[in-house]
């Protein structure tokens, strides 16, 4: 599943317990008629995925729905749900971000000067 929208908040990485369990939360606001503020948890090594993102950035987040059962000491059973992120992708078109330097179309010559010999260059 995926959630798409703009980042509203990025939390700090929190560590829990003796085993060093790490968790980091991000809130993504959907862009629809009734925007939703979806809190998504990233855990363990996935917390580092949020390092290169900023508030206001449009993103697509790959998620898994998680559910668990908890029984209280009094015997009462409760259920909890969470949304866990495993991938986050920048949707903002950034011309300065990586990619190849492709010259503008004006720098290319038209390919209308091909002759018969050019069609036989295939290696198979």
C-alpha positions, 0 to 999 in steps of 0.5 A: 500500500502507499500514502501520498501527500506532503510531509507535515512533521518529521519526528526525532529518532527515539530509542526504547528498551535495552535492545535499542529498538529505534522508531521515528514518526512522520506525518503526511497530509494527503491532498484530497477534498478532505485532507487526512494527517496520516502518522507513519512509523519507521522502525530500526534501520528504516528510521534513516530513510527520513534523513534526506526529507523536509517538511513541505516536501511531496512524497509517496510512502510505501506502508504496511498495516500492522495490528497486535493484540494485548491482554491486560493483567485484568484479562481484558483484551485490546487491539492496536493498529499502526502504519509502518513505513518501509520506503519513502520517495520524493515526488518533487521535480528537482532539476538539480537532483542527480540524473544525467546532463542531457543537452537541450533538444536544439543541440541535436541534429535530425536523423533524416540523413540515414542511408541504406548501410546504416541499417546493416550495423546490427551485430546480430 
